[in-house]
């Protein structure tokens, strides 16, 4: 029993270190700039009303605007009118820090666009990977043909090449055909997953031949067998592979950083966050942490909901 | 009999032929992409590493081994190798050891242990770039929570620790801005992010260790927990360890996100964190020095392939050391 206490003590210290940045990220995303600077306010901050200086500045009227509204303020001088408008602006622009941080995250940068790009890119990558890998895996596992060993040998060799490592020649090739700064550039290098082929082949090896023979008796073509017989049997393996692929590409920063320059329209979530950081001054720590929280949350929540499947998927490469 | 066999025999070669054609049809897209996306770039990088090519130029000159020569003579690249190998040499053993330790502790606690498993796995799932930015805030020299926490120890009995005493007197480290600390902070974040992954792989390995082996070891006089670990658990985890070490090495070699987030220009104070992936990005993509970038790419590929081949060789020998 006392031994267990020691174990818990060690693990709890580890857990505190592991969780610290998550705690700080959430906490900063709730607090006002002042609280962040001074390091006060506990986890949620005091949530006192704060005034957004940029918002107030935007409402500062120029001479024409003052002239336009002058009839509404009879008998007032211009500076009095301006003071009245600014006082109203301060009221309209004050909000709780948490509202300020999260609304700024969406207003200051097109965060929704980034998130949508993230979804488009990860989904396209996964779909194309399956379209390419599944037929190849079926042929390697279940069809006899001259050269099969050579093809499989090639797959094993290609497993040695990490795509990140050959990013530079890939980038040059894409630049040569004018594809940088397109969705295609974000997706193309990942369309071939030799790991996916290898994994699905190992899985298909365990599918009984009788199932395929029966389908052939029914007059199905090999192509139809792949999609109507093999695909349904492979759902559990595909689900694990989907998690593996989606987590890797949602979080990927290196490749998008290389092929997307300039146009914000193509930014994936990590790129968007990076740009946010680039032009952030001190008062924008809160909105930036809100952005980080929004980007990290989908996968973390999905992981907490379907833990066992996620761990299976992420560690796929370990199950041989 | 012969009358029935004959058509079947005649059909067989045609059937084989047909199957071969379908098979090539099914593998063709994968094969084409494998060549275009994985093999051609390796060849392209190999060729370009002997040239002074730049994007936008129409031609290029052959420069022989000049790019490789530079890699092994300039002090910038010496710093690159030192940073990369320091990172790998620290992150791999520590994250493997922590992963194993956490797996053993979590495993021995049964169902309650699962909560720690979930927590330790969180950094693996989180976008590393986002977490790097959070770490940067926490490590901020003045408003960062780490130095603020350390300052709390000033004036208390904790000041007997030399590190804290120095910090209270002369100010706490700048962490990311300090060339003596930068690479170690980078390693720490690498370990923080990766050890949960190793833990999960070890947990999977532990479920495969047979209970009877422990009983047998106890019969043979292995009384202490350490003896049981040394005689049963560690040898049984051999294949897992080979795999965990290889994958940790490959991941550590590829460190980039944290470096780029902390030091967008130049790879850290005094280039102390100028790792290979960042060098490829900076030289090849940002400065358009494709020749030198390709040479670093080739070296990188050699390292990674070498590691994987060692792993496969060890696995084929069915290691139980």
Interface residues (C-beta under 8 A of the other chain):
Chain A: X4 X7 X8 X10 X11 X14 X15 X17 X18 X19 X20 X21 X22 X24 X25 X28 X36 X37 X39 X131 X132 X133 X135 X136 X138 X139 X140 X143 X144 X145 X146 X147 X148 X151 X154 X155 X158 X159 X160 X161 X162 X163 X164 X165 X166 X167 X168 X169 X170 X171 X172 X173 X175 X188 X189 X191 X192 X194 X197 X221 X222 X223 X226 X247 X250 X251 X253 X254 X257 X258 X269 X270 X273 X274 X277 X278 X285 X288 X289 X292 X295 X296 X299 X300 X303 X304 X307 X310 X311 X314 X315 X317 X318 X319 X320
Chain B: X16 X19 X20 X22 X23 X24 X26 X27 X29 X30 X31 X33 X34 X37 X38 X39 X40 X41 X42 X44 X45 X48 X55 X98 X102 X105 X106 X108 X109 X113 X116 X117 X118 X119 X120 X121 X122 X123 X124 X125 X126 X127 X128 X129 X130 X131 X133 X134 X135 X137 X138 X143 X145 X148 X192 X196 X197 X200 X201 X204 X240 X243 X244 X247 X250 X254 X256 X257 X260 X261 X264 X277 X280 X281 X284 X285 X290 X293 X294 X297 X300 X301 X304 X305 X308 X309
